[in-house]
Amino acid sequence: MYAVFNNGGKQYKVSEGDIIKLEKLNYESGKKIKFKKIMLISDAKEIYIGKPYLLDTNIEALIENHGKGKKIKIIKFNCRKHYKKQQGHRQFFTQVKIIKINYNKKL
């Protein structure tokens, strides 16, 4: 069984037990949260598709930790103009473990 949900303008495909990195969420580590913007759920027999989201469904998740991603370098350079500009960026993330996908089987 897997589900596709929307968080922070991005879509994630998850199943129970998966560990994913999301955009930074303002919750403490060790706290359980629920995602309610579920777009698709697939079990062994059927696929349920929302318009745009499914009703009476949610995904329970546990926040494991927060951190920063790998550094990316932004370089702007003009040849023969004596122009070079460098900048770095590290994106904040929240690591989440999917505990359970809840849905009404009468969808």
N, C-alpha and C positions, 0 to 999 in steps of 0.2 A: 504494500500500500504506500502511495506517495501523495503529496499535495503540493500545490503551487500557491504561494501567498505573496502579497504585496506589502513591502515595508520600505519607507524612505524613497519612494519613487522607483524601486527596483523589484524585480520578481525573483523568487527563490523556489527551487524545487527541492523538497525535503521528504524524508521518511523518518519513522521513529528511530531514535538513537543517533541521528546525524548531529554533527557539530559544525556549525557555520559561523562565519564572521559577518556581522551586520554593521551598518553605520552606527556611530555612537548613540546609545540609548541612555537616558538619565535615570537609571535604576541602580540599586546597590547589587554587588556580587552576592550570589546565593539566593536571590529572590526569584519567585516564579512569576511569569507573565503569560498573557494570552494574546495571540494574534487573531484578529477577527476578519481581516480582509482576505478571505480565502477565495481564490478564483477557480480552482479545479481540485477534485479529489478523485483518485483512482484506487479502487480496491481490486480484488482478484476477479470479480465478475463484471463490474460496471464502472463507467466514468461519469462523474457528475460535474457539469460545467455551470458556473454562475453567470448571471447577466446583470451587472458585472461581477457581483460577489454572491457566494452561497449564504443562505440564511441558516440560522441554528447550527453553525459550525464554528470551531475554533481550534487553535493549535496551542497546546501547553508547552512552555519552554522554561528552562532554568538558565539564568545568567551565570556563566562560569567566571569570566574576568573581563577586564577592559585593558586596552593597550594601544600601541601605535604600530602602524604597518611599516613596511620597508620604505626607505627614503627614495624618492624619485628626484631626478635632477632636471631642472628646466634651464635650457641654455639658449640664449638669443645671440646670434653672431652675424655680422655683416662683413664680408670679405673686402679688404682694401679700404675700409672706412674707420678703422681703429675703434670698432664698437664690439664689445663682448659683455654680456650680462649673464650671470649665473644665479640660480636660486634653487633651493631645495624644499621639499614638502614631505611631511609624514602624516598620513591620514589616521585619525582616531577610529578605533573599532570596538565592538562588543562581541565577545565570543559566547555563543548560545548553544545549548544542547536541547534538542527536540525530545520531549518526553512522550507526548501522546497527541494523536490526531483524533479529535472528537467530531462526529457528525451523526446526523439523524438518518437512520437507514431507510426511512420512508421518503427520502428526497425523490 
